[in-house]
Amino acid sequence: MELRLTDKEEELLIEVLHEQQKHLLHEIAKADHHDFRTTLRHRCTLLEGIIEKVQSVKASV
């Protein structure tokens, strides 16, 4: 998949992804059920991968 963003769009995307990551980490910390916590951790791991990809593209340009 290819996605072209302006610098401002890219900055906003990274900011939103980091906000979502913080939210997920907060939800993980307060989750009572193991299965739910596992699902949230998996989502957080996927999100971290997306953040790394977006930042690595920005760094290589």
C-alpha positions in Angstrom: 0.0 0.0 0.0 1.2 3.4 -0.8 0.0 6.6 0.9 1.2 10.1 0.1 0.8 12.7 2.8 1.9 16.3 3.2 4.3 17.0 6.1 1.4 18.4 8.1 -0.8 15.3 7.4 2.1 13.1 8.4 2.7 14.9 11.6 -1.0 14.7 12.5 -1.1 11.0 11.7 1.9 10.3 14.0 0.3 12.4 16.7 -3.0 10.6 16.5 -1.3 7.2 16.5 0.7 8.1 19.6 -2.5 9.4 21.3 -4.2 6.1 20.5 -1.2 4.2 21.8 -1.3 6.1 25.1 -5.1 5.3 25.3 -4.5 1.6 24.7 -1.7 1.5 27.3 -4.1 3.1 29.8 -6.9 0.6 28.9 -4.4 -2.3 29.3 -3.4 -1.1 32.8 -7.0 -1.0 34.0 -8.3 -4.1 32.2 -9.6 -6.8 34.5 -10.0 -9.7 32.2 -7.0 -11.5 30.8 -8.4 -12.1 27.4 -9.4 -8.5 26.9 -6.0 -7.4 28.1 -4.3 -9.7 25.6 -6.5 -8.3 22.8 -5.5 -4.8 23.8 -1.8 -5.7 23.9 -2.0 -7.2 20.5 -3.7 -4.0 19.1 -1.0 -1.9 20.8 1.8 -4.1 19.2 0.2 -3.6 15.8 -0.1 0.1 16.4 3.6 0.3 17.5 4.5 -1.4 14.2 2.5 1.1 12.2 4.1 4.0 14.1 7.6 2.6 13.3 6.7 2.2 9.6 5.5 5.8 9.3 8.4 7.2 11.2 10.9 5.1 9.2 9.5 6.4 5.9 9.7 10.0 7.3 13.3 9.4 8.3 14.4 8.0 5.0 13.0 11.0 3.0 
